[in-house]
Amino acid sequence: MNDLTALTLAEARDGLRARRFSAREITQAHLQAIERAHALNAYVVTTPERALEMADKSDEKLAAGTAGPLEGLPIGVKDLYATKGVHTQACSRILAGFKPTYESSVTANLWRDGAVMLGKLNMDEFAMGSSNETSCYGPVASPWLPANWSAAQGRAALAGDKRGLLTPGGSSGGSAAAVAARLCLAATATDTGGSIRQPAAFTGTAGVKPTYGRCSRYGMVAFASSLDQAGPLARNVRDCAIMLRSMAGYDSKDSTCVDRPVPDYEAAIGASVKGLTIGIPREYRLEGMNPEIEALWRRGADWLRAAGAKIVDVSLPNTRHALPAYYIVAPAEASSNLARYDGVRYGLREPGDDIVELYENTRAKGFGAEVRRRLMIGTYVLSAGYYDAYYVRAQKIRTLIKRDFERAFADGVDAILTPATPSPAFGIGEKGSADPVEMYLNDVFTVTVNMAGLPGLVAAAGKSAEGLPLGLQLIGKPFDEETLFSLGHAIEEAAGRAPFPEAWWA
């Protein structure tokens, strides 16, 4: 095989088992690709020695017939996951130099099943962002070029000011860019308000935010504990299904993790969608909606109808309250979770004349502007006199959002089809610098899923007139990821798998 990085996760798995190439060979191919693509800034640290050591052990297991489900498959890990003895910084200055003495449960599951770690992936600081521009390591550039840009223009921008290049989305921008640029077969990601699904849509990849409680949060650096959920980003829906089976599972170290069997998600790929009822929520038709996004949404419904599904209108009346409620709940939880970063035990420490000044100096220098903004909002809405007016009210709205979905599912809807993003990928530096709300609006189609704790899947479904990827979102019943995998695969099949971008960055 000429280019081992061009394989899907499933193809690589099958090729390793057939002994067409070795785990060491495919790992070396990806390490070389990462080196050539360093200017994309997708990885914040690589672990080549560990990767080759893991690959060699996988080759031994493959030869002995004791291979795990992911044996020898090289993947990237979002910098939000604790990896024992390996850089874990959540791309924030305040965690500079931190190397955990423990492993997150999700990554431990992946290593148990034979996956190979290539390194840690860039992300928005503490997962707070929609464009991967808040990272202390700087922005990730999407491997997709803006319309009418030449490869030479792209390389020149990579070498200097990246403004004008496309964002891969956020907060899991490094994960999405690495998968799309063929720098790993798949990647771990996290989703608090759309941080898996929006990057998947922007980069022509697939991403799954599982039901809250399906994957353990132990060892994931917390942003908003009632919203955060681990999930995969991969080349296609099948690869996400393979990844999620290993990532998911009960963990007693996480009190919110649900004890129920993990299905063989890959078995749902190719299953008939005939007879399923798909809801189209009328509240997702926004005023001034991008006509390309609206047309894609209609086309997705037509594809599922042609595959035998029934398409019906549904109402989710509290959708319009989701975004403002989310931006109260999430910052409030963040202000509590991030209180532990004070410079006393680990990470950055800025001296002061007393302990209070040490806290103030450390947090002022350690946190970036977006994190400070959200911490101030969160602290404000939790403060005396405002707690009931803001936080309690937002939690009540959250309950209403959840009930909207419950009514739709109780009326016989099996899944809900929506746009994934309000637009194709935008340029680095294009949004949010003057008005942060402009950036927050990128989450308008995704935050309801987190507020309700439901599973959501984004599949690549087409391209804009300028040749940029577009995705569609499917929302499912709690713990019914299998139906989403069947429907997502049907959308991919109808859309046709477009080739990934040419390696202009190498």
Sequence and secondary structure as in RCSB ss.txt:
>XXXX:A:sequence
MNDLTALTLAEARDGLRARRFSAREITQAHLQAIERAHALNAYVVTTPERALEMADKSDEKLAAGTAGPLEGLPI
GVKDLYATKGVHTQACSRILAGFKPTYESSVTANLWRDGAVMLGKLNMDEFAMGSSNETSCYGPVASPWLPANWS
AAQGRAALAGDKRGLLTPGGSSGGSAAAVAARLCLAATATDTGGSIRQPAAFTGTAGVKPTYGRCSRYGMVAFAS
SLDQAGPLARNVRDCAIMLRSMAGYDSKDSTCVDRPVPDYEAAIGASVKGLTIGIPREYRLEGMNPEIEALWRRG
ADWLRAAGAKIVDVSLPNTRHALPAYYIVAPAEASSNLARYDGVRYGLREPGDDIVELYENTRAKGFGAEVRRRL
MIGTYVLSAGYYDAYYVRAQKIRTLIKRDFERAFADGVDAILTPATPSPAFGIGEKGSADPVEMYLNDVFTVTVN
MAGLPGLVAAAGKSAEGLPLGLQLIGKPFDEETLFSLGHAIEEAAGRAPFPEAWWA
>XXXX:A:secstr
   GGGS HHHHHHHHHTTSS HHHHHHHHHHHHHHTGGG  EEEE HHHHHHHHHHHHHHHHHT   TTTT EE
EEETTB BTTB   TT GGGTT   SS  HHHHHHHHTT EEEEEE  SGGG  SSS S TT     SS  TT  
HHHHHHHHHS  TTSB   SSSHHHHHHHHTTSSSEEEEEESSSTTHHHHHHHT EEEE  TTSS  TTB  S T
TT EEEEEESSHHHHHHHHHHH    TT TT        GGGGTT   TT EEEEEGGG  TT  HHHHHHHHHH
HHHHHHTT EEEEE  GGGGGHHHHHHHHHHHHHHHHGGG SSSSSS     SSHHHHHHHHHHHHS HHHHHHH
HHHHHHHSTTTIIIIIIHHHHHHHHHHHHHHHHHHTT  EEEEES SSS  BTTSSSSS HHHHHGGGTTTHHHH
HHT  EEEEEEEE TTS EEEEEEEE TT HHHHHHHHHHHHHHH        TT 
